Amino acid sequence: MKVSVVIPAYNHEKFIGPAIDSVLQQSLQDFELVIVDDGSTDNTASVIKSYNDKRIRYFYQENQDAFNTINRGMGLAIGDYISILNSDDIYSPDRLQRLLEAREQTGAQCLFTDVIPISDSGEDFTDPDFGWNVWHRKNREFYKKSGDLYTAFLKGNFMVTTSNLFMTKAAAEKVGKFCSLRYLHDYDFIFRMMLAFPGQVHYLADEKLLYYRIHDGNTLGEAAITGREQDKDVIRKYMLARVPEDLRPYVNAGAERLIELQQELNDVRSVLTEGVEPSVREAYSRFISALKYKIGKKLRS
């Protein structure tokens, strides 16, 4: 078995069919499709069971959250490669074949591509001023400017989603399970993959081989706060992981103070001008730029 595609499914009766179809219609046909239903309460199970294809393996469990569902699916996979697809996203018809070709050309242990954002109804978000497109373009431009994958990921998660992960089974086993971060388990995972396999994580930046669903009803709320708190912790953790151990206390203390200062500035300026201030991530970016200069100077001395 060449590829195991793992779909964690939860309450996506409207989208699970197109997701499954996008796998079954791949130009590469040597695969199995492992679907783990995480306690769906809608008609997701009925849609899945309507398919009669021996390559589909279906499993049901009580609700355990996305990271546990993915972990179970990966544990059930028997292919040489593991590819993940969330139950509301869609593969391009040649995604698996193209990623295997790139793997054979580069020897990479993990690969991901660019993505196409789509709506609930499947329409592409093509407006360059659409908020998500602005965010993603900024991250991609930083990657191209920096030329370094790890540095670029500290700026933002331009892999975007777990659906974008394609890896050898051996690499997945070495990196281990997805962590329990509800919103950023993919972000944490790709950092661990880069640390485990330096130079063997490849980004096909010019190939859009995944349709990423941005739901029309998404709004700012508690999830936005929790996600950013997790984002802050992940960035700090993996920023420090690439800093010489003797410098980590300085970096951590400085990073903490930058966050405090940014909040203080936000509070003061809000009172004075009622303006909108730069984000914590922008403060991190300025700090990291200064830090790289100082560390480079120290290592050269």
C-alpha positions, -999 to 999 in steps of 0.1 A, spaced: 0 0 0 15 33 -11 -5 60 6 -29 61 36 -52 90 35 -66 98 69 -99 117 72 -110 128 107 -147 135 104 -171 154 126 -205 168 117 -197 175 81 -226 158 63 -225 186 37 -188 184 30 -177 148 37 -189 136 3 -168 160 -18 -138 152 5 -142 115 -1 -148 120 -39 -116 141 -41 -96 111 -27 -113 84 -48 -108 104 -80 -70 109 -75 -48 102 -105 -28 80 -81 -50 50 -72 -27 30 -49 -41 42 -16 -64 33 13 -88 58 29 -91 57 67 -121 76 80 -125 81 117 -159 95 127 -154 115 159 -189 110 173 -208 129 146 -245 137 155 -256 146 120 -257 124 88 -220 122 84 -219 85 90 -247 78 65 -229 97 38 -197 77 45 -215 44 45 -232 51 12 -198 46 -5 -190 11 -17 -153 10 -22 -131 -16 -6 -103 10 -1 -124 28 25 -120 18 61 -145 34 84 -142 37 122 -166 53 147 -156 67 182 -172 88 209 -162 125 205 -126 130 215 -116 161 196 -97 165 163 -61 158 174 -71 125 190 -91 115 159 -61 122 137 -38 103 160 -61 73 159 -64 74 121 -26 76 117 -22 46 141 -46 26 118 -27 36 86 -8 8 68 6 28 39 42 38 33 30 74 33 4 92 54 -17 121 40 -43 139 61 -75 155 48 -100 172 70 -136 163 63 -145 197 49 -114 202 26 -108 189 -9 -77 175 -27 -68 185 -62 -71 155 -86 -33 151 -89 -23 159 -53 -10 125 -42 8 118 -74 25 151 -75 36 149 -38 50 114 -44 69 127 -74 83 155 -53 92 131 -25 111 109 -50 129 139 -65 140 155 -31 140 127 -6 119 148 17 103 132 47 74 157 48 59 179 21 31 205 18 18 228 -9 1 261 -14 -37 261 -10 -69 276 -25 -93 291 0 -130 282 -8 -164 291 8 -191 268 21 -205 266 -14 -171 258 -29 -164 291 -45 -128 304 -46 -120 334 -25 -101 353 -52 -104 389 -39 -68 399 -30 -82 422 -3 -101 393 14 -87 391 50 -75 355 48 -57 362 15 -40 392 29 -28 371 59 -16 342 38 1 364 12 20 382 40 33 349 53 43 336 19 61 368 11 80 366 43 90 330 35 103 340 1 122 369 16 138 349 44 145 318 24 143 297 55 113 274 63 117 274 101 121 312 103 91 317 81 69 295 103 78 316 133 61 345 113 30 325 105 15 291 97 15 292 59 10 254 58 -25 265 70 -41 232 80 -35 195 89 -50 187 55 -18 200 39 4 173 56 20 145 35 47 125 51 65 92 52 50 68 78 85 65 93 87 103 98 52 104 114 62 76 138 94 95 148 78 128 153 50 112 174 13 121 180 -4 154 175 -5 174 207 -37 185 225 -37 221 212 -72 224 199 -65 250 173 -28 247 166 -19 210 167 -8 212 131 14 242 138 31 224 167 35 193 146 52 209 117 78 225 140 85 191 155 88 177 120 114 204 110 134 197 142 134 160 137 143 162 100 163 194 93 163 202 56 138 173 48 106 193 50 97 207 16 72 234 6 58 232 -30 52 270 -29 41 273 -65 16 244 -66 -20 248 -52 -30 212 -46 -55 217 -17 -88 234 -14 -91 248 21 -126 255 33 -132 288 51 -167 286 66 -190 315 58 -203 317 94 -169 320 111 -168 350 135 -145 363 161 -151 350 196 -136 330 224 -119 307 198 -100 337 184 -86 345 218 -77 309 227 -61 304 193 -39 335 197 -29 324 232 -19 290 218 -1 307 189 19 328 213 30 297 233 39 277 202 60 306 188 79 311 221 85 273 225 99 268 190 118 301 188 137 291 220 143 256 205 166 271 179 184 294 202 217 283 220 208 270 255 229 296 273 210 324 255 175 311 262 169 329 295 177 363 279 154 356 249 125 344 270 128 373 294 130 398 265 101 382 247 79 384 278 87 420 283 80 428 247 45 413 251 40 434 283 52 465 266 29 460 236 -1 455 259 9 487 278 12 506 246 -22 493 234 -38 504 266 -23 539 267 -29 546 230 -64 533 231 -72 557 258 -54 586 241 -65 580 205 -89 550 204 -66 537 176 -58 501 166 -23 490 175 1 464 160 -4 428 171 18 408 194 31 388 165 45 420 149 63 428 182 77 393 181 89 398 145 108 430 154 123 412 184 134 381 164 151 403 138 171 421 165 178 388 182 192 371 150 216 400 146 228 397 182 231 359 182 250 360 149 274 385 162 280 365 194 285 332 174 310 349 151 330 364 179 
